[in-house]
Amino acid sequence: MAVNMVVAEPVYINMGFEQTEQEGRPPPFNPEVVGETPQYVIESVAPPPFRPKSLKKKCKNYTVTAVIILLVLLSCAGILLAYYLLSPCGGHAVWCGDGSCVKQEEWCDGTVQCLNGKDEASCVRLSGTGFLLQVFSRRGQAWRSVCGDDWNDDYGRQVCEHIGYSRETYVSSGQTPLGSSGSQGFMRLSSNANPDASLLANFLYSDTCPSGKTVTLRCIACGSKPASGERIVGGQQPSPGEWPWQVVLRERSKFTKCGGSIIAPYWILTSAQCAQRTPDPLLWEVYVDIHAELLLFFVPAEKVTRIITFPEYDNKTHNNDIALMKLQKPLQMSGSSRPICLPNLDMDFTPPQPSWIVGFGRTSEGGDTSSVLKEAQVSLISTAECNGTNMYDGQITHSMICAGQPNGGVDRCEGDEGGPLMTEKDSVWWIMGDISWGEGCGRVNKPGVYGNVTYFLDWIYVQMKLHRDD
């Protein structure tokens, strides 16, 4: 990790975390970046002198114009026809991705229609720093808060399991006053709701919420740190246990390392470029609570049973750079090993909110890797700014976010890949990205680039569910 304490405070526009609602299905967790509004300059030009044309020329011009318009209309009709004929679902249903189609009104109806269950897989979510529970409603095709009437922990455990967590990590349910969350209606438990029945079949739309409270949900105790010890002079080396979710990934019998983050007792989040170095899970070792490289020779390693790399990862551009590793046995959560929170939807990260990176990577471009864990504070940078011609000139995609200092000096470096980009919000620590790539280390106008965890949130939870019983 390259550190040369140059302080700057760029403005961060939270484009990497914006959500858009898609008609006909629950909105995916990958946000869309909206470009800047184009500016048009209209110049005043004197009209040409009038010269009368012959009737023959006028008719010829009208004929040409009519032919052009007809060709444009035929092209549009052809495109629409091709869409309806070539689209897997003919434009009237939702593609399951497994060869089957489901009507829009059957998405999130409590009954599995897709062969792979995709139509019922992402119909509940947590929102904001308060962990507000929301369920996708077929009425109006919108996300709605859940009314607290008749709610209990049995339903909370069921929801957490549906999201992707296990019932064993469940913490608690809470209730919060309505505020503005109920302006568009609610989802309520039906009169015959049963925590052992299909989750979505338990919910009905309601215009009212008699209790005046909506449900909040903590599926896992995450994002908390032990009391910090004294920082080592210089602020670049954290005290032991300072980042309890940071892990070291090492290829067995090799000295090459990557970083990773605990997100659940069985699960480590890292980068795809790291996971692809050795796709065989048996050749990986995971070390927890490591703040000095020397400890790798004395601390027992955790074994990996499965590696899941995002299928569309591009090893040339590092687009979609994220992966998961499943451990052979669950980690025992303690003061020195705790999960960091995955970001909820509708998170609001704005400057001067500090962000942090940690790792054992090179301390300078072309230098040696660090023998101790290093930390550095960086600032998030908007996608628009990072895509500017003086930075990465359009290379930053929706699956990436940028952080660093435009003036250089503080940055990730080779060997830090896979480690967390994290921030604290409302006394909870959240992972926003995984360390991915950058041009050099600490160069001016070349900040670090990170996998956008919010973009991949849906995929992460689906993998945790699919491989829960492996």
C-alpha positions in Angstrom: 0.0 0.0 0.0 1.5 3.2 -1.1 1.3 6.0 1.5 2.6 9.5 1.1 0.3 11.6 3.3 -1.0 14.1 0.8 -4.4 15.4 1.9 -7.2 16.3 -0.6 -10.9 16.3 -0.3 -12.5 15.6 -3.7 -16.3 15.7 -4.0 -17.9 12.3 -4.2 -21.1 12.0 -6.1 -22.7 8.8 -5.0 -23.2 7.4 -8.5 -21.9 4.0 -7.6 -24.8 3.5 -5.2 -27.8 4.9 -7.1 -30.6 2.5 -7.7 -33.1 2.4 -10.6 -36.5 0.7 -10.6 -37.0 -1.6 -13.6 -40.6 -2.1 -14.8 -41.8 -5.7 -14.5 -39.5 -7.1 -11.9 -37.6 -6.3 -8.7 -34.9 -3.8 -9.7 -31.5 -5.3 -9.9 -28.9 -4.2 -7.4 -26.7 -2.8 -10.1 -27.1 0.9 -10.4 -27.0 3.0 -13.5 -24.8 6.0 -14.0 -26.5 9.0 -15.5 -24.2 11.2 -17.6 -24.0 15.0 -17.4 -26.6 16.9 -19.3 -25.2 17.9 -22.7 -24.9 21.6 -23.4 -26.0 23.0 -26.8 -24.9 26.3 -28.3 -27.2 27.7 -31.0 -25.4 30.1 -33.3 -27.3 32.8 -35.2 -26.8 32.5 -38.9 -28.3 34.8 -41.6 -30.8 33.0 -43.9 -29.7 32.5 -47.5 -31.3 34.7 -50.1 -34.6 33.5 -51.5 -34.5 31.8 -54.9 -37.7 30.4 -56.3 -37.6 26.8 -57.4 -39.4 25.2 -60.3 -42.5 23.1 -59.5 -40.6 20.0 -60.9 -37.7 20.5 -58.4 -40.2 20.9 -55.6 -42.0 17.7 -56.4 -38.7 15.9 -56.6 -37.6 17.1 -53.2 -41.0 16.1 -51.7 -40.7 12.6 -53.2 -37.2 12.1 -51.8 -38.3 13.3 -48.3 -41.3 11.0 -48.4 -39.1 8.0 -49.3 -36.7 8.8 -46.5 -39.5 9.0 -43.9 -41.0 5.8 -45.2 -37.6 4.0 -44.9 -37.2 5.3 -41.3 -40.6 4.1 -40.3 -40.0 0.7 -41.9 -36.7 0.4 -40.0 -38.3 1.2 -36.7 -41.0 -1.3 -37.4 -38.4 -3.9 -38.3 -36.5 -3.3 -35.0 -39.7 -3.6 -33.0 -40.7 -6.8 -34.8 -37.2 -8.3 -34.3 -37.4 -7.5 -30.6 -40.7 -9.3 -30.2 -39.6 -12.2 -32.4 -36.1 -12.7 -31.2 -36.5 -11.8 -27.5 -36.5 -15.0 -25.4 -39.9 -14.0 -23.9 -41.4 -12.1 -26.9 -41.4 -8.8 -25.0 -44.3 -9.8 -22.8 -42.6 -11.7 -19.9 -39.4 -11.9 -17.9 -36.5 -14.0 -18.9 -35.5 -16.5 -16.2 -32.1 -17.2 -17.7 -32.7 -20.9 -17.7 -34.7 -21.3 -20.9 -38.1 -20.3 -19.4 -40.2 -17.2 -19.2 -42.4 -15.8 -16.5 -45.2 -13.2 -16.8 -44.4 -9.9 -15.1 -47.3 -10.2 -12.7 -46.0 -13.6 -11.5 -42.7 -12.2 -10.4 -42.4 -12.3 -6.6 -45.9 -13.9 -6.1 -44.7 -16.5 -3.7 -44.8 -19.3 -6.2 -41.6 -20.4 -8.1 -42.2 -20.4 -11.8 -38.6 -20.1 -13.1 -36.8 -23.5 -13.1 -33.9 -21.9 -11.3 -36.1 -20.0 -8.9 -34.9 -16.6 -10.1 -38.4 -15.1 -10.1 -38.6 -15.4 -6.3 -34.9 -15.0 -5.4 -34.5 -11.3 -4.9 -37.8 -10.1 -3.6 -36.8 -8.8 -0.2 -34.1 -6.4 0.7 -32.7 -4.2 3.5 -32.5 -0.4 3.0 -30.4 2.3 4.5 -28.2 2.4 7.6 -31.3 1.5 9.7 -31.7 -1.9 8.0 -35.3 -1.2 7.0 -37.0 -4.3 5.6 -38.6 -3.9 2.2 -40.6 -6.4 0.1 -41.3 -6.1 -3.6 -45.0 -5.6 -4.3 -46.6 -6.7 -7.5 -49.1 -4.0 -7.0 -47.4 -1.0 -8.6 -44.2 -3.0 -9.1 -42.6 -1.2 -6.2 -40.5 -1.8 -3.1 -42.6 -1.3 0.1 -41.8 -1.3 3.8 -43.2 -4.0 6.0 -45.7 -3.1 8.7 -44.8 -4.3 12.1 -48.2 -5.6 13.1 -48.0 -9.3 14.2 -44.3 -9.4 13.4 -41.9 -11.6 15.4 -38.4 -13.2 15.2 -39.7 -16.3 13.4 -40.5 -14.2 10.4 -37.2 -12.4 10.8 -35.2 -15.6 10.6 -37.2 -16.6 7.6 -36.5 -13.4 5.8 -32.8 -13.5 6.6 -32.6 -17.0 5.2 -34.3 -15.8 2.1 -31.9 -13.0 1.6 -28.9 -15.4 1.8 -27.9 -15.5 5.5 -28.3 -18.5 7.8 -30.8 -18.6 10.6 -27.9 -19.2 13.0 -26.4 -15.7 12.4 -29.8 -14.0 13.0 -29.6 -11.1 15.5 -33.0 -9.5 15.9 -36.0 -7.6 14.5 -36.9 -4.1 15.4 -39.5 -1.5 14.6 -39.2 2.1 13.7 -41.9 4.9 13.3 -43.3 5.2 9.8 -41.9 8.5 8.8 -42.2 8.8 5.0 -41.7 5.1 4.4 -45.4 4.4 4.2 -46.5 7.1 1.8 -46.9 4.5 -1.0 -48.5 1.7 1.1 -47.1 -1.3 3.0 -46.7 -5.0 2.9 -48.3 -6.7 5.9 -48.5 -10.3 7.2 -51.6 -12.0 6.0 -54.1 -13.4 8.5 -52.9 -17.0 7.7 -49.2 -16.2 7.6 -46.9 -19.0 8.7 -43.1 -18.7 9.1 -42.8 -22.3 7.8 -44.7 -21.5 4.6 -43.5 -19.7 1.5 -42.1 -16.4 2.5 -43.7 -14.2 -0.1 -47.1 -15.9 0.3 -47.1 -14.5 3.8 -47.3 -10.9 2.6 -50.2 -8.8 1.3 -50.4 -5.2 0.2 -52.1 -2.8 2.6 -52.8 1.0 2.4 -52.6 1.3 6.2 -50.3 0.1 9.1 -52.3 0.2 12.4 -49.2 -0.1 14.6 -47.6 3.0 12.9 -44.3 1.2 12.8 -42.2 -0.7 10.2 -39.8 -3.6 10.5 -36.0 -3.3 10.7 -33.9 -6.4 10.6 -30.3 -7.5 11.5 -29.5 -10.8 9.9 -25.9 -10.8 11.2 -23.8 -9.0 13.8 -21.5 -7.1 11.4 -19.6 -3.9 11.1 -18.5 -3.5 14.7 -14.9 -3.1 15.8 -13.3 -3.8 19.2 -12.1 -0.8 21.2 -9.2 0.7 19.3 -5.8 0.6 20.9 -3.3 3.3 20.5 -2.3 3.9 16.9 1.4 3.5 16.0 3.1 6.8 15.3 2.4 7.9 11.7 -1.0 6.4 11.5 0.0 3.9 8.8 0.1 0.8 10.8 -3.1 -0.3 12.7 -3.0 -1.8 16.1 -3.7 -5.6 16.2 -7.4 -6.4 15.8 -8.2 -3.0 14.4 -9.7 -4.5 11.2 -11.3 -7.8 12.4 -12.7 -8.7 9.0 -9.5 -8.4 7.1 -8.0 -11.7 6.0 -5.0 -12.8 4.1 -5.4 -15.3 1.2 -2.3 -17.2 0.2 -1.7 -19.8 -2.5 -0.4 -22.9 -0.7 3.4 -23.2 -1.0 3.7 -19.7 -2.5 4.5 -16.4 -1.1 2.0 -14.4 -3.3 -0.9 -13.0 -1.3 -4.2 -11.3 -1.7 -6.6 -9.6 0.7 -10.2 -10.5 1.5 -13.0 -9.6 3.9 -15.2 -11.7 6.1 -18.9 -11.1 5.2 -20.3 -14.2 7.0 -18.9 -17.1 9.0 -18.5 -19.2 5.9 -17.9 -16.5 3.3 -14.9 -14.4 2.2 -15.3 -11.6 -0.4 -12.2 -10.9 -2.6 -11.4 -9.9 -6.2 -11.8 -12.2 -9.2 -8.3 -11.5 -10.4 -7.0 -12.9 -7.1 -9.3 -16.0 -7.2 -8.3 -16.8 -10.8 -4.7 -17.2 -10.0 -5.4 -20.6 -8.7 -9.0 -21.8 -9.4 -8.5 -25.0 -7.3 -10.0 -24.2 -3.8 -7.8 -26.8 -2.2 -4.7 -24.8 -3.0 -5.8 -21.7 -1.1 -5.3 -20.9 2.6 -7.1 -18.2 4.5 -5.5 -16.5 7.5 -7.6 -14.5 10.1 -6.3 -11.9 12.5 -3.0 -11.4 10.8 -1.2 -8.1 11.4 2.3 -9.2 10.6 3.5 -11.4 7.8 5.6 -13.5 10.2 2.4 -14.8 11.8 1.6 -16.7 8.7 4.1 -19.4 9.7 2.6 -19.9 13.2 -1.2 -19.4 12.8 -3.3 -22.2 11.5 -5.0 -21.6 8.1 -8.6 -22.0 7.2 -9.4 -24.3 4.3 -11.4 -23.3 1.2 -14.0 -25.6 -0.3 -15.4 -23.4 -3.1 -14.4 -20.4 -5.3 -17.0 -18.5 -7.1 -15.8 -15.9 -9.6 -18.3 -13.5 -11.2 -18.9 -15.1 -14.6 -18.5 -11.9 -16.7 -15.1 -11.0 -15.2 -12.7 -9.5 -17.8 -9.1 -10.1 -16.9 -7.9 -7.4 -19.3 -10.1 -4.5 -18.2 -10.8 -5.9 -14.7 -14.5 -5.2 -15.3 -16.7 -7.2 -12.8 -13.8 -7.9 -10.5 -15.3 -9.7 -7.6 -15.3 -13.3 -6.2 -16.4 -15.3 -3.2 -14.6 -18.0 -1.3 -16.5 -20.5 0.9 -14.7 -21.9 3.9 -14.7 -25.5 4.9 -16.0 -24.6 8.4 -17.5 -21.5 9.8 -15.3 -18.9 11.5 -15.9 -18.4 15.2 -16.9 -14.8 15.5 -14.9 -13.0 18.3 -13.1 -9.8 19.0 -10.4 -10.5 16.5 -12.6 -12.0 13.7 -15.9 -10.3 12.8 -17.7 -9.7 9.5 -18.0 -6.3 7.9 -21.5 -5.3 6.7 -22.5 -5.6 3.1 -24.0 -2.3 2.0 -27.8 -2.0 2.0 -29.7 -0.3 -0.7 -30.2 3.5 -0.6 -27.0 4.1 1.3 -25.9 7.7 1.3 -22.2 8.1 1.3 -21.2 11.8 1.0 -17.9 13.7 1.7 -16.2 14.3 4.0 -17.0 10.7 4.9 -13.6 9.0 5.3 -12.9 5.7 3.6 -10.1 3.2 4.4 -8.1 0.6 2.7 -5.8 -2.0 4.3 -3.3 -4.6 3.0 0.2 -6.1 2.8 0.9 -4.7 -0.7 3.9 -2.7 -1.9 4.6 0.4 0.1 5.5 2.3 -3.1 5.4 1.8 -6.8 8.1 -0.8 -7.7 9.0 -1.2 -4.0 8.8 -4.2 -1.6 5.6 -5.6 -0.1 5.0 -4.7 3.5 5.8 -7.2 6.3 3.1 -5.7 8.5 -0.5 -4.7 7.8 -0.9 -1.2 6.5 -3.9 1.2 6.5 -4.5 4.3 4.6 -7.4 6.8 4.4 -8.7 7.7 0.9 -11.6 9.7 -0.5 -14.2 8.5 -2.9 -14.2 10.1 -6.3 -17.2 10.3 -8.6 -17.4 8.1 -11.7 -17.8 11.2 -13.9 -14.6 12.7 -12.5 -12.7 9.4 -12.6 -13.7 8.9 -16.2 -12.4 12.3 -17.2 -9.7 12.6 -19.8 -7.1 13.5 -17.1 -7.8 10.4 -15.1 -9.1 7.1 -16.7 -10.7 8.5 -19.8 -13.9 6.4 -19.9 -12.4 3.1 -18.5 -14.6 3.1 -15.3 -17.7 1.0 -15.7 -20.8 0.6 -13.5 -19.0 -2.3 -11.7 -16.2 0.0 -10.5 -15.7 2.9 -8.1 -12.7 5.1 -7.6 -11.0 6.2 -4.4 -7.8 7.9 -3.6 -6.4 11.4 -3.8 -6.3 13.3 -7.1 -2.9 14.7 -6.1 -1.6 11.2 -5.5 0.4 9.9 -2.6 -2.2 7.6 -0.9 -3.3 4.6 -2.8 -3.6 0.8 -3.0 -0.7 -1.0 -4.7 0.3 -4.4 -6.0 -0.4 -7.1 -3.4 -3.4 -5.3 -1.9 -5.8 -6.9 -4.4 -9.0 -8.2 -2.9 -8.8 -6.3 0.3 -11.7 -4.0 1.4 -12.5 -0.4 0.7 -14.6 0.5 3.7 -16.3 3.3 5.5 -18.1 4.0 8.7 -21.7 5.2 8.8 -23.9 5.5 11.8 -21.3 3.6 13.9 -21.4 0.7 11.5 -18.5 -0.3 9.1 -19.6 -1.1 5.5 -17.6 -2.6 2.7 -18.0 -0.5 -0.4 -15.5 -2.1 -2.7 -12.8 -4.7 -3.2 -9.3 -3.5 -4.2 -9.0 -4.1 -8.0 -6.6 -2.0 -10.1 -5.0 1.3 -10.8 -2.3 2.9 -13.0 0.8 2.7 -10.9 0.6 3.5 -7.2 -0.1 6.9 -5.8 0.2 8.7 -9.1 -1.3 12.1 -9.6 -4.8 11.8 -11.2 -4.6 8.0 -11.1 -6.6 6.9 -8.1 -7.3 3.3 -7.1 -10.2 1.5 -8.7 -12.4 -0.9 -6.8 -15.1 -3.5 -7.5 -18.4 -1.8 -6.7 -19.9 -4.2 -4.0 -23.4 -2.5 -4.2 -23.5 -3.4 -7.9 -22.9 -7.1 -7.1 -25.1 -7.3 -4.0 -27.8 -9.4 -5.7 -25.3 -11.8 -7.1 -23.5 -12.2 -3.7 -26.7 -13.1 -1.9 -27.8 -15.5 -4.6 -24.4 -17.4 -4.4 -24.7 -17.5 -0.6 -28.1 -19.1 -0.9 -27.2 -21.5 -3.7 -24.2 -22.9 -1.9 -25.5 -22.7 1.7 -25.6 -26.5 2.0 -22.5 -27.4 0.0 
